Amino acid sequence: MKARQLIFLILGIILVDQVLKFYIKLNFYAGEEHAILGSWFRLHFVENEGMAWGWKFGGGFGKIALTLFRLVAVIWGTFLLRDFIRKQYHKGFIICAGLIYAGALGNLIDSLFYGLIFEQSNPFTQNVARFFPPGGGYASFLHGKVVDMLYFPIITDTHYPAWVPFVGGDEFEFFRPVFNLADASISTGVIVILIFQNKFFKQKQEPKNTTMETGSVVDDKTQIF
């Protein structure tokens, strides 16, 4: 796979991810939700300070550590992708690695800059965030929140059976997490690599040389059938 093709793929994912996030930030207040396709696909604006899919990690210090980890991972990933292309890894694997890289970079942009360029949106006042507000953004560098909006509550209004340990009788919903395109890109890359790892990392078998030992003297007049 050519480097140019992979770059176009990565830039395309990042562009769509950021355009959707900007649209949500500038048109939705925190917690606002709108149905897109019936009740099972909705745009639901939430922000999280942690990892993909809304997971959190260690408060304020954890937020900085996670952002720095993302930054190091993206820088390291740049050299890895170049190495994968140079060594002619399987095309499918390179594409999956590109999806993971694009997703990581997409969420890193939020963490690095969104606190500086956006106003805080409050679910109680229902204010929509402004871009480059006069008083400055809602957080400092490295402290931006990741914007999530994709919500697929396919199964709702039901409960776990009473006999299920720990959660019996509790409300059940599938699919509960709210995520973004960057999260989806990372997850797709990882899942496809796990499913097709045998194909992606299949080793080429060296042809075996077959020799035959005989007690015959081989000369120009000898015919071997």
C-alpha positions in Angstrom: 0.0 0.0 0.0 1.3 3.5 -0.9 1.8 6.1 1.8 -0.3 8.6 -0.1 -3.3 6.4 0.1 -3.0 5.8 3.8 -2.5 9.5 4.4 -5.7 10.3 2.5 -7.6 7.7 4.5 -6.3 9.1 7.8 -7.0 12.7 6.9 -10.5 11.8 5.7 -11.4 10.1 9.0 -10.0 13.0 11.0 -11.8 15.6 8.9 -15.2 13.9 9.2 -14.7 13.3 12.9 -13.8 16.9 13.6 -16.5 18.4 11.4 -19.1 16.3 13.2 -17.7 17.4 16.6 -17.6 21.0 15.6 -21.2 20.8 14.5 -22.3 19.2 17.8 -20.4 21.7 19.9 -21.8 24.7 18.0 -25.4 23.6 17.7 -26.1 21.3 20.7 -26.0 22.1 24.4 -24.6 19.4 26.8 -27.1 16.6 27.2 -29.2 17.6 24.1 -30.5 14.7 22.1 -32.2 14.3 18.7 -33.5 11.2 17.0 -32.1 10.6 13.5 -33.5 7.2 12.5 -36.5 6.3 14.7 -35.5 5.7 18.3 -32.5 3.5 17.7 -30.1 6.1 16.3 -29.8 9.4 18.0 -27.3 12.3 18.3 -26.7 12.8 22.0 -24.1 15.4 23.0 -21.9 14.4 25.9 -18.3 15.2 26.8 -15.9 13.0 28.7 -12.5 13.6 30.2 -11.2 10.2 29.8 -10.7 7.4 27.3 -12.7 6.2 24.4 -16.4 5.3 25.0 -16.6 7.6 28.0 -14.3 5.7 30.4 -12.5 7.8 32.9 -9.0 7.6 34.3 -7.7 9.2 37.4 -9.2 12.7 37.6 -7.2 15.8 36.7 -3.8 14.2 36.9 -5.1 11.2 35.0 -6.5 13.5 32.3 -3.0 15.1 31.7 -1.3 11.7 31.8 -3.8 10.3 29.3 -3.4 13.2 26.9 0.4 12.9 27.0 0.1 9.2 26.5 -2.1 9.8 23.4 0.4 12.3 22.1 3.4 9.9 22.5 1.3 7.1 21.0 0.5 9.2 17.9 4.1 10.2 17.4 5.3 6.7 17.8 2.5 5.5 15.5 3.6 7.8 12.8 7.0 5.9 12.6 5.3 2.6 12.9 3.0 3.2 10.0 5.9 4.3 7.9 7.7 1.1 8.8 4.7 -1.1 8.0 4.5 0.4 4.5 8.3 0.2 3.9 8.3 -3.5 5.0 5.2 -4.2 2.8 2.9 -5.5 5.5 -0.4 -6.9 4.5 -2.6 -4.1 3.0 -5.5 -5.0 5.3 -3.3 -4.7 8.4 -1.9 -1.3 7.3 -5.5 0.0 6.7 -6.5 -1.2 10.2 -3.4 0.4 11.7 -4.3 3.6 9.9 -7.9 3.5 11.4 -6.5 3.1 14.9 -4.0 6.0 14.3 -6.7 8.3 12.9 -9.0 7.6 15.8 -6.3 8.3 18.3 -5.3 11.5 16.6 -9.0 12.6 16.4 -9.5 12.3 20.1 -6.1 13.8 20.8 -7.1 17.0 19.0 -10.1 17.3 21.4 -7.9 16.9 24.5 -5.2 19.3 23.3 -7.3 22.2 21.9 -11.0 22.1 22.7 -10.6 23.5 26.2 -8.8 26.5 24.6 -11.2 27.3 21.7 -14.7 26.4 23.0 -16.9 27.8 25.7 -18.3 25.4 28.3 -21.8 24.1 27.6 -23.9 23.7 30.7 -26.9 21.2 30.7 -28.7 23.3 33.3 -28.5 26.7 31.4 -28.7 24.8 28.1 -26.3 27.2 26.5 -24.6 26.2 23.2 -20.8 26.7 23.3 -19.3 29.6 21.4 -16.1 29.2 19.3 -13.2 31.4 20.7 -15.4 33.0 23.4 -14.2 36.5 24.6 -13.4 35.2 28.0 -11.4 32.3 26.7 -12.1 28.6 26.6 -13.4 26.4 29.4 -10.0 24.8 30.2 -6.2 25.0 29.6 -4.0 23.2 27.2 -4.2 19.4 27.6 -7.4 19.6 29.5 -10.0 19.6 26.7 -12.9 17.2 26.9 -13.6 14.6 24.1 -16.9 15.2 22.3 -19.2 12.2 21.9 -22.5 12.1 20.1 -23.3 8.8 18.4 -25.9 6.9 20.4 -27.6 3.6 19.3 -30.1 2.5 22.0 -31.4 -0.5 20.0 -33.0 -2.3 22.9 -34.6 -0.1 25.7 -37.4 -0.2 28.3 -36.5 -3.7 29.5 -34.8 -5.2 32.5 -32.4 -8.0 33.4 -34.2 -11.2 34.6 -34.4 -11.3 38.4 -32.3 -14.5 38.6 -29.2 -12.7 37.0 -26.6 -12.2 39.8 -25.8 -8.6 40.9 -27.9 -6.9 38.1 -31.1 -8.9 38.4 -34.1 -6.5 38.0 -31.9 -3.6 36.9 -32.7 -1.7 33.7 -31.1 -3.1 30.6 -30.2 -1.2 27.5 -28.4 -2.2 24.4 -26.3 -0.3 23.1 -25.7 2.1 26.0 -22.3 3.9 25.3 -22.2 7.2 23.5 -19.2 7.5 21.3 -17.7 9.4 18.3 -16.3 8.5 14.9 -12.8 8.4 16.3 -13.8 5.8 18.8 -15.5 3.8 16.1 -12.4 4.0 13.9 -10.2 2.7 16.7 -12.5 -0.2 17.6 -13.0 -1.2 13.9 -9.2 -1.4 13.4 -8.6 -3.5 16.5 -11.5 -5.9 15.9 -10.6 -6.5 12.3 -7.0 -7.2 13.2 -8.1 -9.7 15.9 -10.4 -11.4 13.4 -8.0 -11.6 10.5 -4.7 -11.8 12.4 -3.9 -15.2 10.9 -4.3 -13.8 7.4 -2.5 -10.5 8.1 0.5 -12.2 9.7 0.7 -15.3 7.6 4.4 -16.3 7.1 5.6 -17.2 3.7 6.8 -20.7 3.5 10.2 -21.2 1.8 10.1 -23.7 -1.0 11.8 -27.0 0.0 14.6 -28.4 -2.1 14.1 -32.0 -2.8 17.2 -34.1 -3.4 17.6 -37.7 -4.4 20.6 -39.8 -3.6 21.6 -42.6 -5.9 24.6 -44.8 -6.3 24.6 -44.1 -10.1 27.4 -42.1 -11.7 26.0 -39.0 -13.4 27.6 -38.0 -16.6 26.5 -36.3 -19.9 24.9 -39.5 -21.1 22.8 -40.1 -18.0 19.1 -39.4 -18.3 17.0 -38.7 -15.2 13.3 -39.2 -15.5 
